[in-house]
Amino acid sequence: MLGLILCVQAAAASTLPDSVASPGKSSRVTFKESTYRRNLLIGNATFGSAAYIYMANTWGAPTGRFHIKREFSDHLACTDEVSHFFAGYKLTQGFSWLFKSFGMDASVAPKYSALQAATILTMVEFPLDAYNPTQGFGLSDLACDYGGIAWALIKEKYPNNFDMKFSVKQSPWRFKNKFLASTDQEFDNFIWWATYKPKYAWIGFGYSANHYNIAVQPEAYLGVGTTIYDLLQFVSPKLAGDVKFLDSYFINLHYRL
């Protein structure tokens, strides 16, 4: 549900590289702290404002009093919490990849990416949701945000073949909100996958929900598939590396349990 924030913020809050040429040597790209801070500020101010407008039009503006939402009483069968974990995880990974691509040292990038992800997701909960009459400050949402960030940092330090992905049941263009879920039906359209890659294909356990009846019903899936990123690896690893974010969508065959 927070995919728009990932795309917008990752594209904007970037570091601009500085070309440094030495006599008799080709130019190389280096990272400057001051450049990073300047462009991070500009990116967040510009695209953060655009993201705020979009979220206000989707979820509602923070025009009420501070209140804590009724945890686990939103009739979404915890799919919202799972989406928050996904957002923290993928935002952190996305920023880490982006900062490294612009020359930030690999030992530093995860820390900055985690800070950037935590800043964005904290502000979604406070003040946006906290003062939104139809939402409310979500303690479980924030815990899942930080849990996703922590998992991204662990995976960065200890690489492994476990991952988290998503897929949709129907084209999002059928719904009013294309990127951020607002209605029960829009939340139901997402399947959140815990995946493992033995070798060539991903094996996944998926979780979703449906509101076909009056009460919400959880759904569990088993699936096998791949991603556009993985397919591109067979054609051009360099091109695949340039579109690493495409590893988030799970192209799969699945069976509902």
VMD Tcl script that draws the C-alpha trace (Angstrom):
set ca {
  {0.00 0.00 0.00}
  {2.96 2.30 0.41}
  {4.49 1.54 -2.96}
  {4.00 5.10 -4.17}
  {6.13 6.43 -1.33}
  {8.91 4.03 -2.27}
  {8.88 5.07 -5.93}
  {8.57 8.80 -5.31}
  {10.98 9.14 -2.40}
  {13.60 6.80 -3.83}
  {13.64 8.74 -7.08}
  {13.90 12.10 -5.37}
  {15.89 11.84 -2.15}
  {19.02 10.86 -3.96}
  {22.61 11.92 -3.94}
  {23.99 13.60 -7.01}
  {27.42 12.29 -7.97}
  {30.44 14.52 -8.40}
  {32.85 13.72 -11.20}
  {36.44 14.03 -10.02}
  {39.17 13.79 -12.66}
  {42.84 13.39 -11.91}
  {45.49 14.38 -14.46}
  {46.01 11.54 -16.91}
  {43.18 9.50 -15.39}
  {39.57 9.03 -16.36}
  {36.90 10.71 -14.31}
  {35.37 8.77 -11.45}
  {32.27 9.22 -9.34}
  {32.71 10.07 -5.68}
  {30.23 10.72 -2.92}
  {30.13 13.97 -0.97}
  {28.36 14.26 2.35}
  {27.29 17.85 1.72}
  {25.83 16.92 -1.66}
  {23.89 14.07 -0.08}
  {22.40 16.23 2.65}
  {21.45 19.01 0.23}
  {19.71 16.76 -2.25}
  {18.08 14.68 0.47}
  {16.53 17.83 1.86}
  {15.38 19.06 -1.55}
  {14.05 15.64 -2.51}
  {12.07 15.16 0.67}
  {10.63 18.66 0.61}
  {9.58 18.45 -3.03}
  {8.35 14.91 -3.42}
  {7.33 14.57 0.19}
  {4.83 17.37 -0.41}
  {3.49 15.59 -3.49}
  {3.22 12.32 -1.55}
  {1.39 14.13 1.26}
  {-1.20 15.50 -1.17}
  {-1.73 12.07 -2.69}
  {-2.09 10.39 0.72}
  {-4.44 13.11 1.98}
  {-6.66 12.53 -1.05}
  {-6.52 8.76 -0.52}
  {-6.71 8.28 3.24}
  {-7.86 11.71 4.41}
  {-6.09 14.79 5.76}
  {-4.83 15.12 9.39}
  {-7.48 17.62 10.42}
  {-8.70 16.09 13.68}
  {-7.38 15.43 17.16}
  {-4.60 13.05 18.07}
  {-5.90 9.55 18.72}
  {-4.64 5.96 18.67}
  {-6.46 3.65 16.30}
  {-8.20 0.52 17.51}
  {-5.49 -2.01 16.94}
  {-6.51 -5.15 15.04}
  {-10.11 -3.93 14.80}
  {-9.94 -2.59 11.27}
  {-11.49 -5.70 9.68}
  {-8.42 -6.22 7.49}
  {-7.15 -9.46 9.09}
  {-3.71 -7.88 9.75}
  {-3.00 -7.37 6.04}
  {-2.36 -3.69 6.83}
  {0.32 -4.63 9.36}
  {1.94 -6.99 6.86}
  {2.00 -4.21 4.27}
  {3.77 -1.94 6.77}
  {6.45 -4.58 7.36}
  {6.86 -4.84 3.58}
  {7.14 -1.05 3.27}
  {9.86 -0.81 5.92}
  {11.79 -3.68 4.37}
  {11.60 -2.54 0.74}
  {12.07 1.16 1.47}
  {15.29 0.40 3.32}
  {16.52 -1.88 0.56}
  {15.53 0.61 -2.12}
  {17.35 3.53 -0.53}
  {20.41 1.40 0.15}
  {20.61 0.40 -3.52}
  {20.01 3.98 -4.62}
  {22.63 5.54 -2.33}
  {25.23 2.95 -3.35}
  {24.52 3.58 -7.03}
  {25.37 7.25 -6.47}
  {28.68 6.49 -4.83}
  {27.93 6.16 -1.12}
  {30.20 3.75 0.69}
  {28.59 0.33 1.11}
  {29.34 0.33 4.83}
  {27.45 3.60 5.33}
  {24.53 3.27 2.90}
  {22.42 0.85 5.01}
  {22.47 3.23 7.99}
  {21.34 6.21 5.91}
  {18.72 4.14 4.11}
  {17.29 2.87 7.40}
  {17.16 6.42 8.77}
  {15.42 7.69 5.63}
  {12.89 4.84 5.65}
  {12.20 5.30 9.37}
  {11.67 9.04 8.89}
  {9.15 8.55 6.10}
  {7.17 5.79 7.82}
  {7.16 7.52 11.20}
  {5.75 10.66 9.60}
  {3.01 8.59 7.96}
  {1.91 7.52 11.43}
  {2.65 10.85 13.12}
  {1.37 13.37 12.34}
  {-0.53 12.13 9.25}
  {-2.50 9.18 10.61}
  {-2.43 10.31 14.24}
  {-4.52 13.41 13.45}
  {-6.59 11.82 10.70}
  {-10.18 11.34 11.93}
  {-10.59 8.16 9.86}
  {-7.21 6.60 10.69}
  {-5.36 7.05 13.99}
  {-1.83 6.50 15.26}
  {-1.03 2.82 14.73}
  {1.31 1.29 17.32}
  {1.24 -2.05 15.51}
  {1.80 -0.32 12.16}
  {4.86 1.50 13.47}
  {6.22 -1.67 15.08}
  {5.88 -3.47 11.74}
  {7.53 -0.54 9.94}
  {10.56 -0.79 12.19}
  {10.50 -4.59 12.03}
  {10.76 -4.42 8.24}
  {13.65 -1.95 8.49}
  {15.44 -4.24 10.96}
  {15.00 -7.25 8.67}
  {16.45 -5.27 5.75}
  {19.53 -4.40 7.83}
  {19.95 -8.01 8.95}
  {19.68 -9.22 5.37}
  {22.22 -6.58 4.29}
  {24.72 -7.83 6.85}
  {23.92 -11.51 6.45}
  {22.82 -12.11 2.83}
  {20.42 -14.99 2.34}
  {17.85 -16.32 -0.11}
  {14.79 -15.28 1.89}
  {12.80 -12.29 0.69}
  {9.39 -10.63 0.73}
  {7.37 -9.80 -2.36}
  {3.84 -8.93 -3.42}
  {1.41 -9.71 -6.20}
  {-2.12 -8.62 -7.09}
  {-5.22 -10.67 -7.81}
  {-6.64 -8.20 -10.31}
  {-5.21 -5.28 -12.25}
  {-4.99 -2.25 -9.90}
  {-6.41 -0.09 -12.69}
  {-9.83 -1.57 -11.86}
  {-9.81 0.32 -8.57}
  {-10.09 3.97 -7.66}
  {-6.72 4.01 -5.86}
  {-4.04 2.44 -8.04}
  {-1.10 2.41 -5.60}
  {-2.33 2.93 -2.03}
  {-5.17 0.79 -0.71}
  {-8.08 2.57 0.93}
  {-11.16 0.34 0.68}
  {-11.56 -3.27 1.82}
  {-11.58 -4.45 -1.79}
  {-8.32 -2.62 -2.53}
  {-6.62 -4.19 0.50}
  {-7.96 -7.60 -0.57}
  {-6.32 -7.26 -3.98}
  {-2.80 -7.64 -2.57}
  {-1.09 -10.92 -1.74}
  {1.98 -10.54 0.49}
  {4.58 -13.22 0.01}
  {7.32 -14.62 2.22}
  {9.64 -16.19 -0.35}
  {12.69 -18.42 -0.58}
  {14.85 -19.07 -3.64}
  {16.53 -22.52 -3.70}
  {18.11 -21.86 -7.11}
  {16.25 -20.53 -10.14}
  {12.64 -20.03 -8.96}
  {11.11 -18.48 -5.86}
  {8.87 -20.54 -3.58}
  {6.43 -18.46 -1.56}
  {3.86 -18.54 1.22}
  {1.30 -15.82 0.60}
  {-1.16 -14.04 2.86}
  {-4.19 -11.98 1.93}
  {-7.84 -11.52 2.89}
  {-11.26 -11.20 1.32}
  {-14.56 -9.53 2.12}
  {-16.76 -11.71 -0.04}
  {-18.89 -12.30 3.04}
  {-19.77 -9.77 5.75}
  {-16.83 -10.78 7.96}
  {-13.27 -10.60 6.69}
  {-11.69 -13.95 5.85}
  {-7.91 -14.56 5.86}
  {-6.41 -16.30 2.85}
  {-3.22 -18.37 2.61}
  {-1.43 -19.37 -0.57}
  {1.44 -21.49 -1.80}
  {3.15 -20.22 -4.92}
  {6.13 -20.63 -7.21}
  {7.42 -18.06 -9.66}
  {9.96 -15.43 -10.54}
  {10.39 -11.68 -11.04}
  {11.25 -9.44 -13.98}
  {14.58 -8.73 -12.28}
  {15.44 -12.44 -12.16}
  {14.47 -12.95 -15.78}
  {16.65 -10.03 -16.84}
  {19.59 -11.60 -15.01}
  {19.70 -14.27 -17.72}
  {19.81 -11.60 -20.46}
  {21.88 -8.79 -18.98}
  {23.00 -8.70 -15.33}
  {23.95 -5.03 -15.76}
  {20.48 -4.09 -17.00}
  {18.95 -6.14 -14.20}
  {21.03 -4.23 -11.67}
  {19.68 -0.94 -13.02}
  {16.09 -2.04 -12.38}
  {16.62 -3.89 -9.10}
  {13.30 -2.59 -7.76}
  {11.52 -4.95 -10.16}
  {12.41 -7.83 -7.86}
  {9.52 -6.87 -5.59}
  {6.68 -8.11 -7.79}
  {6.13 -11.87 -7.70}
  {5.06 -13.39 -11.05}
  {3.68 -16.70 -9.89}
  {1.45 -19.70 -10.14}
  {-0.29 -20.25 -6.83}
  {-2.71 -22.46 -4.97}
  {-5.03 -21.16 -2.29}
  {-4.91 -23.33 0.85}
}
mol new
graphics top color blue
foreach p $ca { graphics top sphere $p radius 0.5 }
foreach p [lrange $ca 0 end-1] q [lrange $ca 1 end] { graphics top cylinder $p $q radius 0.2 }
display resetview
